[in-house]
Amino acid sequence: MLPEFYHSHLKQQLKATEYLMLNILVYLLQCHRQVSIELLASLMPYPILFESRRRSIQRFLKLESLNISQIWFPLVRELISTKFDPSHPLYLTIDRTQWRDQNVFVISLIWEKRAIPLYWLLLHKRGCSNISEQISLIAPVLALLSDYKLIILGDREFGSVKLASWLCEQSVQFVLRVKQSRYIQSESQSYTQLSSLGLLPGTSWFKSSVKVTKQKGFGKFNIALYWRRKYKSRDRPEGWYLLTNLTNCPAAVSAFKNRAGIEAMFKDCKTGGYNLERSRANDSRLTKLILLIAIAYTGSILTGQKIKRQGIQKYVGRLTESHRLERRHSSFWLGLYGQSWVLGLEFCQKIITELMRIRRNKLPFFQRGLRAMSLILSGF
């Protein structure tokens, strides 16, 4: 189930058959959480030969019109304009994920302790990205979101002075984690290694206008140091050393904490959700499969948010668990489970109707449950 503005945009950009095929594939992703073309063809409820179904999916994934700029960017703009406060900054996280020979480089928008992919590249190599690849990933999103205040977040792979300098040239704020082996130099002092500063659990401090490389030609930046204190016998194994152009330690630390959302997104898209690592598609098809996942993923989050607003999440999943502080399910999983629940009713309609007829003493409960189902099925 997708919001109405998704359908309106997709109908404009795709031919009728292409639009219907996209809806079928998103339905299969939501119900079966598989992106293998072979499995999608097996599950596709289309009355033609299996091999014809498989070729239909392959042809669909070759469409030139099925691209990020034409299909996805307009949806992102609409989503952000309706769901985000323009007075608040948007947190964007860059990161890579790799499985088999695929090295996917993604920039994502943090949203409800998750991240939604905005733009992605396939790196034709193993290992870390370089500054050229990082700029190629970030630049299209900066152009897309030029009307918003942005804060770029990155883990240690991206803690380079070259990237920090380029972001300063673009007038973009950033918080990039650096290795503790990095050397810094304060005014009128010699170079000092970050690991020698004595950061301990429960401490933090801020150093402004320091040199963070011995190479010439780079300006000065701020460094925020933070190590969360031990809490209920749980301790972070090491502290954070953050390269930033934000002006104080609390702001830098608070911003960087949002980066965890991309780890949750990777889990949702891989083994914990859509099983992206099972795909053996080539680069072109994989890029478009990720586009389908982005559409399905955000659709599930929006459905989950609607379920929460309507107060019917208790019909979809377990809300609490003993010894657990946070709610058990995110908006993504509530949306995914909610859609599976109502679609299951359609498949088992005769069985459920007969069961309700036999257990007539439970009729009031059945009526409330059916109302919850109808609310999930209703439009956004």
C-alpha positions as CSV (number, residue, x, y, z in Angstrom):
1,M,0.0,0.0,0.0
2,L,1.4,3.3,-1.1
3,P,0.2,6.9,-0.4
4,E,-1.8,8.6,-3.0
5,F,0.9,11.0,-4.1
6,Y,3.1,8.1,-4.9
7,H,0.4,6.7,-7.2
8,S,-0.2,10.1,-8.9
9,H,3.5,10.6,-9.7
10,L,4.1,7.1,-10.8
11,K,1.1,7.1,-13.2
12,Q,2.5,10.3,-14.8
13,Q,6.0,8.9,-15.3
14,L,5.2,5.3,-16.4
15,K,3.1,3.7,-19.1
16,A,0.0,1.9,-17.8
17,T,1.5,-1.6,-18.0
18,E,4.7,-0.4,-16.4
19,Y,2.8,1.3,-13.5
20,L,0.9,-1.9,-12.9
21,M,4.0,-4.0,-13.0
22,L,5.6,-1.7,-10.4
23,N,2.6,-2.1,-8.1
24,I,2.8,-5.9,-8.4
25,L,6.5,-5.9,-7.6
26,V,6.1,-3.6,-4.6
27,Y,3.2,-5.9,-3.4
28,L,5.5,-8.9,-3.6
29,L,8.3,-7.1,-1.8
30,Q,5.9,-6.1,1.0
31,C,4.4,-9.6,1.4
32,H,7.3,-11.9,0.8
33,R,10.3,-9.6,1.5
34,Q,12.4,-11.1,-1.3
35,V,14.2,-9.3,-4.1
36,S,15.7,-12.3,-6.0
37,I,14.3,-12.1,-9.5
38,E,13.9,-15.9,-9.6
39,L,11.8,-15.8,-6.4
40,L,9.8,-12.7,-7.5
41,A,8.9,-14.6,-10.7
42,S,7.8,-17.7,-8.7
43,L,5.5,-15.6,-6.5
44,M,4.1,-13.3,-9.1
45,P,0.3,-13.9,-9.4
46,Y,0.3,-13.4,-13.2
47,P,-1.3,-16.3,-15.3
48,I,1.6,-16.8,-17.7
49,L,4.5,-19.3,-17.9
50,F,7.2,-19.0,-15.2
51,E,9.8,-18.2,-17.8
52,S,7.6,-15.4,-19.3
53,R,7.1,-13.9,-15.8
54,R,10.9,-13.9,-15.2
55,R,11.6,-12.2,-18.5
56,S,8.8,-9.7,-17.8
57,I,10.5,-8.7,-14.6
58,Q,13.9,-8.5,-16.3
59,R,12.5,-6.3,-19.1
60,F,10.8,-4.0,-16.5
61,L,14.2,-3.6,-14.7
62,K,15.8,-2.4,-17.9
63,L,13.4,0.5,-18.4
64,E,15.3,3.8,-18.9
65,S,12.4,5.7,-17.3
66,L,12.9,3.7,-14.1
67,N,15.7,5.9,-12.7
68,I,16.4,7.8,-9.5
69,S,16.1,11.3,-10.8
70,Q,12.8,10.8,-12.7
71,I,11.0,8.4,-10.3
72,W,12.5,8.8,-6.9
73,F,13.7,12.4,-6.5
74,P,10.2,14.0,-7.0
75,L,8.8,11.5,-4.4
76,V,11.5,12.5,-2.0
77,R,10.7,16.2,-2.4
78,E,7.0,15.7,-1.8
79,L,7.7,13.4,1.2
80,I,10.1,15.9,2.9
81,S,7.8,18.9,2.2
82,T,4.9,17.1,3.9
83,K,6.7,15.2,6.7
84,F,9.5,17.5,7.9
85,D,9.5,20.8,9.6
86,P,11.4,23.3,7.3
87,S,12.8,25.1,10.3
88,H,14.7,22.0,11.5
89,P,17.8,20.7,9.9
90,L,17.8,17.4,7.9
91,Y,20.3,14.8,9.0
92,L,21.9,13.0,6.0
93,T,24.1,10.0,6.6
94,I,26.6,8.5,4.1
95,D,27.7,4.9,4.5
96,R,28.5,1.7,2.5
97,T,27.3,-1.9,2.7
98,Q,28.9,-4.8,0.9
99,W,28.0,-8.4,0.3
100,R,29.4,-10.8,-2.2
101,D,30.8,-8.6,-5.0
102,Q,28.4,-5.8,-4.5
103,N,29.6,-2.5,-2.9
104,V,26.6,-0.2,-2.4
105,F,27.3,3.4,-1.4
106,V,24.3,5.3,0.0
107,I,23.3,8.7,1.3
108,S,20.2,8.5,3.4
109,L,17.8,10.8,5.3
110,I,17.4,10.0,9.0
111,W,13.7,9.6,9.8
112,E,12.1,8.1,12.9
113,K,15.3,6.3,14.0
114,R,15.5,4.8,10.5
115,A,17.0,6.2,7.3
116,I,15.4,6.4,3.9
117,P,17.8,6.1,0.9
118,L,18.0,9.3,-1.2
119,Y,20.7,8.4,-3.7
120,W,23.0,5.4,-4.2
121,L,26.0,4.3,-6.3
122,L,27.5,0.9,-7.0
123,L,31.2,1.0,-6.5
124,H,33.0,-1.3,-8.9
125,K,35.6,-2.3,-6.3
126,R,35.9,-3.7,-2.8
127,G,36.7,-1.5,0.2
128,C,36.5,2.2,1.0
129,S,35.3,5.0,-1.1
130,N,37.5,7.9,-2.2
131,I,36.8,11.6,-2.2
132,S,35.7,11.7,-5.9
133,E,33.1,8.9,-5.2
134,Q,31.9,10.7,-2.0
135,I,31.4,14.0,-3.9
136,S,29.6,12.1,-6.7
137,L,27.2,10.6,-4.1
138,I,26.5,13.8,-2.1
139,A,26.4,16.5,-4.8
140,P,23.0,15.4,-6.4
141,V,21.3,15.4,-3.0
142,L,22.7,18.8,-2.2
143,A,21.1,20.1,-5.4
144,L,17.8,18.3,-4.6
145,L,17.6,19.7,-1.1
146,S,19.1,23.1,-1.7
147,D,16.2,24.8,0.1
148,Y,16.9,23.0,3.4
149,K,19.5,23.2,6.1
150,L,21.5,20.0,6.0
151,I,23.9,18.2,8.4
152,I,26.1,15.5,6.8
153,L,27.0,12.6,9.1
154,G,29.7,10.0,8.4
155,D,31.6,7.3,10.3
156,R,35.4,6.9,10.3
157,E,35.7,6.0,6.7
158,F,34.6,9.5,5.8
159,G,36.5,11.4,8.4
160,S,38.8,13.1,5.9
161,V,39.9,16.7,5.7
162,K,39.3,16.7,1.9
163,L,35.6,15.8,2.4
164,A,35.3,18.3,5.3
165,S,36.9,21.1,3.2
166,W,34.6,20.4,0.2
167,L,31.5,20.4,2.5
168,C,32.6,23.8,3.9
169,E,32.9,25.1,0.3
170,Q,29.3,24.0,-0.2
171,S,28.2,25.8,3.0
172,V,27.0,22.5,4.5
173,Q,27.4,21.5,8.1
174,F,28.9,18.1,9.0
175,V,29.9,15.8,11.7
176,L,32.4,13.2,10.6
177,R,34.0,10.6,13.0
178,V,37.7,10.4,12.8
179,K,40.2,7.8,14.1
180,Q,41.8,8.3,17.4
181,S,45.2,8.0,15.8
182,R,44.6,11.4,14.0
183,Y,46.9,14.2,14.9
184,I,45.7,17.7,15.7
185,Q,47.4,21.0,16.4
186,S,46.0,23.8,18.5
187,E,47.3,27.4,18.2
188,S,50.9,27.7,19.1
189,Q,51.2,24.1,20.2
190,S,52.8,21.0,18.7
191,Y,50.8,18.2,17.0
192,T,49.0,15.9,19.5
193,Q,47.5,12.5,18.8
194,L,43.8,12.3,19.7
195,S,44.3,9.1,21.7
196,S,46.7,10.8,24.0
197,L,44.2,13.4,25.2
198,G,42.9,11.1,27.9
199,L,39.2,10.8,26.9
200,L,37.4,8.6,29.5
201,P,33.9,7.2,29.9
202,G,31.6,10.0,31.0
203,T,33.7,12.8,29.7
204,S,33.5,15.2,26.8
205,W,35.1,18.4,25.6
206,F,35.4,20.6,22.5
207,K,38.4,22.0,20.7
208,S,37.8,24.8,18.2
209,S,39.9,26.0,15.2
210,V,42.5,23.2,15.2
211,K,44.5,21.8,12.4
212,V,43.6,18.1,11.9
213,T,46.2,17.2,9.3
214,K,49.9,17.8,8.7
215,Q,49.2,18.4,5.0
216,K,49.3,22.0,3.9
217,G,46.5,23.7,2.1
218,F,43.6,22.9,4.5
219,G,41.8,25.1,6.9
220,K,41.0,24.6,10.6
221,F,38.1,22.7,12.0
222,N,36.5,21.9,15.3
223,I,36.9,18.6,17.2
224,A,34.3,17.3,19.6
225,L,35.3,14.5,21.9
226,Y,32.7,12.4,23.7
227,W,32.6,9.1,25.6
228,R,29.2,8.0,27.0
229,R,29.2,7.2,30.6
230,K,28.6,3.7,31.8
231,Y,24.9,3.1,32.3
232,K,23.3,0.0,33.9
233,S,26.4,-2.0,33.3
234,R,26.5,-1.1,29.6
235,D,29.4,0.9,28.3
236,R,30.4,2.1,24.8
237,P,33.7,0.3,24.0
238,E,35.4,3.6,22.9
239,G,34.8,7.3,22.6
240,W,33.9,9.4,19.7
241,Y,36.3,11.9,18.0
242,L,34.2,14.1,15.8
243,L,35.4,16.4,13.0
244,T,32.8,19.1,12.6
245,N,32.0,22.7,11.7
246,L,29.2,22.9,14.4
247,T,30.0,25.3,17.2
248,N,29.8,23.2,20.3
249,C,30.1,19.7,21.7
250,P,26.4,18.9,22.6
251,A,25.3,19.9,19.1
252,A,27.9,17.7,17.4
253,V,27.2,14.7,19.6
254,S,23.4,15.1,19.3
255,A,23.7,15.2,15.5
256,F,26.1,12.2,15.3
257,K,23.8,10.0,17.4
258,N,21.3,10.1,14.5
259,R,23.8,8.2,12.3
260,A,22.6,4.9,13.8
261,G,19.5,5.1,11.7
262,I,21.4,4.0,8.6
263,E,22.5,0.8,10.3
264,A,18.8,0.0,11.1
265,M,17.9,0.7,7.4
266,F,20.7,-1.6,6.2
267,K,19.3,-4.4,8.4
268,D,15.8,-3.8,7.2
269,C,16.9,-4.0,3.6
270,K,19.1,-7.0,4.1
271,T,18.7,-10.1,6.3
272,G,16.3,-8.4,8.7
273,G,13.8,-7.4,6.0
274,Y,13.9,-7.5,2.2
275,N,16.9,-9.9,1.9
276,L,18.7,-7.7,-0.7
277,E,21.8,-9.9,-0.3
278,R,20.0,-12.8,-2.0
279,S,19.8,-10.8,-5.3
280,R,22.2,-11.9,-8.0
281,A,21.1,-9.1,-10.4
282,N,23.6,-7.2,-12.5
283,D,24.5,-3.6,-11.6
284,S,21.7,-2.0,-13.7
285,R,19.0,-4.3,-12.3
286,L,20.3,-4.1,-8.8
287,T,20.2,-0.2,-8.9
288,K,16.5,-0.4,-9.9
289,L,15.7,-3.1,-7.3
290,I,17.1,-0.7,-4.7
291,L,14.7,1.9,-6.1
292,L,11.8,-0.5,-5.7
293,I,12.9,-1.2,-2.1
294,A,13.1,2.5,-1.4
295,I,9.5,2.9,-2.6
296,A,8.3,-0.1,-0.7
297,Y,10.3,0.9,2.4
298,T,8.9,4.4,2.7
299,G,5.4,3.1,1.9
300,S,5.7,0.8,4.9
301,I,6.9,3.6,7.2
302,L,4.0,5.8,6.2
303,T,1.5,3.0,6.7
304,G,3.1,2.3,10.1
305,Q,2.8,6.0,11.1
306,K,-0.9,5.9,10.0
307,I,-1.5,2.8,12.2
308,K,0.0,4.6,15.2
309,R,-2.0,7.8,14.6
310,Q,-5.2,5.7,14.5
311,G,-4.3,3.9,17.7
312,I,-4.8,0.4,16.2
313,Q,-1.2,-0.9,16.5
314,K,-2.3,-3.4,19.2
315,Y,-4.1,-5.2,16.4
316,V,-0.9,-5.5,14.4
317,G,1.8,-6.4,16.8
318,R,3.0,-6.7,20.4
319,L,3.4,-3.2,21.8
320,T,5.6,-3.8,24.8
321,E,7.9,-6.5,26.2
322,S,9.1,-7.0,29.8
323,H,12.5,-5.5,30.5
324,R,12.4,-3.6,27.2
325,L,12.4,0.2,27.4
326,E,11.5,1.0,23.8
327,R,8.5,-0.1,21.8
328,R,9.0,-3.4,20.2
329,H,8.3,-2.4,16.6
330,S,9.2,0.5,14.4
331,S,6.8,2.3,12.0
332,F,8.4,0.2,9.2
333,W,7.6,-3.1,10.8
334,L,4.1,-2.0,11.9
335,G,3.4,-1.0,8.3
336,L,4.8,-4.3,7.0
337,Y,2.9,-6.4,9.4
338,G,-0.3,-4.4,9.0
339,Q,-0.3,-4.9,5.3
340,S,0.4,-8.6,5.6
341,W,-2.5,-8.9,8.1
342,V,-5.2,-7.3,6.0
343,L,-4.0,-9.1,2.8
344,G,-4.2,-12.4,4.6
345,L,-7.9,-11.8,5.3
346,E,-8.6,-11.6,1.6
347,F,-6.9,-14.9,1.0
348,C,-8.7,-16.6,3.9
349,Q,-12.0,-14.8,3.5
350,K,-14.3,-17.8,3.5
351,I,-12.4,-19.5,6.4
352,I,-12.5,-16.3,8.5
353,T,-16.2,-15.7,7.8
354,E,-17.1,-19.2,8.9
355,L,-14.9,-19.0,12.0
356,M,-16.7,-15.7,13.0
357,R,-20.1,-17.3,12.3
358,I,-19.3,-20.2,14.7
359,R,-17.9,-17.9,17.4
360,R,-20.8,-15.4,17.4
361,N,-20.2,-14.6,21.1
362,K,-17.0,-12.8,20.0
363,L,-18.8,-10.6,17.5
364,P,-18.1,-7.2,19.1
365,F,-14.4,-8.1,19.1
366,F,-14.5,-9.2,15.5
367,Q,-16.3,-5.9,14.5
368,R,-13.6,-3.8,16.2
369,G,-10.9,-5.8,14.4
370,L,-12.6,-5.5,11.0
371,R,-12.8,-1.7,11.6
372,A,-9.0,-1.7,12.3
373,M,-8.5,-3.6,9.0
374,S,-10.6,-1.1,7.1
375,L,-8.6,1.8,8.5
376,I,-5.4,0.3,7.4
377,L,-6.8,-0.3,3.9
378,S,-8.2,3.2,3.7
379,G,-6.2,5.9,1.8
380,F,-3.7,8.2,3.3
